């Protein structure tokens, strides 16, 4: 059962004049009720303007009746930010449950107790099973100090099913040279900065665009800094005028 103050994902099952009956999607067999006074702020003329049958939303738990497996809920006490976060968390939990089933199959684990122990370990170490999948997909050192029989299968499933979001930063480089072979010198300076996840494109003389794509801002910023230092050094060596303007974030 949830506890008072918890945010829960619900599906509206019936809409009545005085409120809505719901099922709690995270708690099988638990029902809930949203009184019309807790549907929205202000006066409500038609409750169906705010809730509809089969609608999935997020509510705050007000009271819990464990004997009846029933809770009183509020819809109006949940803001849009909380709603988005809770729905995303719920979707991630749903996905991780399916992925854990795939891991068990890949690792030839039929004992549900082992699967439960695996999930408990992941939650205790990473906060949730989904966070563990995300870590396995993005971190080459995932569980490097552990030798669980399901580790390889877990990493394989994570890399095949979890997309790592990427960030992109960059800006505009101004470069020009008065040397007779200035074009070649500029090209050489830009080539010094080229590399993995670094894109440098011509934007009309004397401007060039540089973009860095990486998994997080910290590593992207570090990579951009290193690339610009290499280009700046090459420009100074060959007497090339150089300046960089960062894109606004």
N, C-alpha and C positions, 0 to 999 in steps of 0.2 A: 504494500500500500504506500502511496505517496504521503508526504507530511505537509501540514499547513505551511504555506509560504512557497512551496515548490511550484515550478512552472511545468505544465504537462501538455502534451499534444493530445487533442481530442478530435473526434469526428461527431458532428451533429447527427443524431438519429431521429429526433422528433422535435418539431417546433410547435409550442402551444402559446396561448395568449399571455400567459404569466411567466413564461420562461422556455428553456430548451433542455431536452434530455440528450446526454452525450455518452459515448463510450470513450474510455481512456486507452489510447492506442498502445501505450507502453506498459499497461497493466491489464493483462487478460482477465476478463470477468469482473472488472471494476466499472461501475457506471457513475455518472455525475449529473448534476443539475445546475444550470445557470439561471438564477432568478432574473426576471426582467429588469430589476433595479441594478443588476450587475452586468448587463449586456453592454450598455453605453452610458456615457455621461449625458445629463440633461433628460428632458422628457421624451419618451418613445411613443409615437403614435401607432406605428406598425412594426412589430418585432421582426417581421420577415424582411424588413428593409436592412436589417443588420446581420441576421443569421439565416441559413438555409439548410435543408436536409442534405446530408453527405458532404457538407463543407468541413474541411480540416483546418483547425486553428489552434491557438495556444491560449490556455487559461491559467490563472493563479488559483491554487488550492486554498480555500478558506477554512473548511471544516472536514474532518474525516470520521466516518462511521465504519470501523473495521468489521463489526458484526454483520452489517448489511452489505459490506464491500461497496460503499457508496460515498461520494464526496460532493461537497458544495463548492462551486467554482465561481470565479469572476473573469469576465472577458475584458471589462473596461479597465482593469488594473494592470493590464499588460500593454506596454508601448510597442511601437513598430520595431524598434531595434531589438528588444527582447524577443519578439515574435520571430524575427528573421534568424536570430542566433539559435533559438530553441529548435526551429524547424530544420535548420542545417545540421545541428547536433543529432537530431532524431534520424534524419536521412543517412548521416554518416554511420550511426549505430546499426541501421537496417543493412547498409552495405557491408559493414564489417562482419555481421552475422553470416551473411552469404559467403563472404571471402573465407571466414574461418571454416566453413563447411568444405570449401574447395581445398584448403590447406590440409584438413584431416584426410580427405580423399587422396591427395597427392602424397601424403606421408604414410598412407595405409594405416591410419588410426581409426579403429572402430569402437574403441572403448570411450564412452562419453565422459568418464571420469578424467581421462587424460586430456580430452578437449577442454573440459572445465578448468583443470589445473593450468592449462596453457593460457586460457583467457584470463584467469585470475592473475597469473604472473604478468601478462601484458598490461593489464589495468593498473596493477600496483607499481610497475616500472615506468609506464608511459602515460598514465592518466586515463586512457581508453584504448580499446583494441584498434580503433581507427587511427588514433595518433601513432600507435605502434606500426601499423601498415605504412603510414606516411613516412615515418622515420626509416623504415626498412627500404622504402623506395628511393629515398634521397641520401641516405648515409651509408657509405661503403663500410664503415666500421660497426654497423648494427650487430649487436650481440657478439662482438668479436671475442669476448671473454667467456662465452657460454657455448655449450656443446649439446644443446637440446636436440632430440631426434627429429623434431619438426622444423628446426631453424632454416634449413636450406629450402624446404617447401614453402615456408612462410615468406622468405625473401623473394623467391621466384614468383609467387602469387602477387606479392606487393608490387613488384616491378612491372608485371603484366597488367595490373588493374588500377593502379594509382597514378594519376597525372600530377606531376609536380608543377605548380604555378611558377611562371618566370616573370622577372621584372626587367624593364628596359629603361636605360638612362643614356644620356649622350649630350651632344651639343654641336656647335658649328666651329670649324677651324678656318682661320684666314691665313693663307700662306702665299708669299710671292718672292721671286728672286730676280735680280737684275743680271745674273750671270747668263752667258750665252747658252749654257746647257741647263738653265733654271728648271725647265719642265722635268728633266731627268732627275735633278737633285731633289725636287719636291716629291717625285714618285718614290725615290729611294727612302726619303724620310718617312713617308706614309707606310711604305712596306715594312719599315722597322716596327711600326705599331700594329701591324696586322697579326691576327692569330685566332685562336679558338674563341668563338662567341663574340668576336669583334668585327663590326662591319663599317667600312669606310667607303663613302660614295662621293662622286663629284657633284657639286651643287652649283656650278657656274663660277668661273674664275673671278676672284681667287678663293672661293669658298668650297669647303668640303664638309660633309656630314660624317660624324662618328657616332656609332651606337654600340652599346654593350648590353648583352642579354645574359642574365644569370639567374640563379635560384633565389637569391635574396639581395636586398639592397647593400648589405655590408660587403659581400664579396664582389658585387658589381661596382661599388664605389672604389674598392681597392684595385680592381682590374683597370678601371678607367684612369685612376691616378698613375698606375705603372705605365700604361700605354702612352699617356700624355707626356710623362717624363722622358720616355724613349724618343718620342717625336721631337720634343723640345731640344733634347741633347743633339739630335741629328741636325736640327735646323741651325743651332748655334755653330756647330762644326762647319757647316757649309754656307754660313752667312745668309740664311733664309729668314725673311720677316715672318713672325709667327704670333698668333694670338688665338685664344680659345674662349668661346662664349657658351656657358652652360644653358641647357634648356630649362625653362621654368617648370617646377614640379607642381 
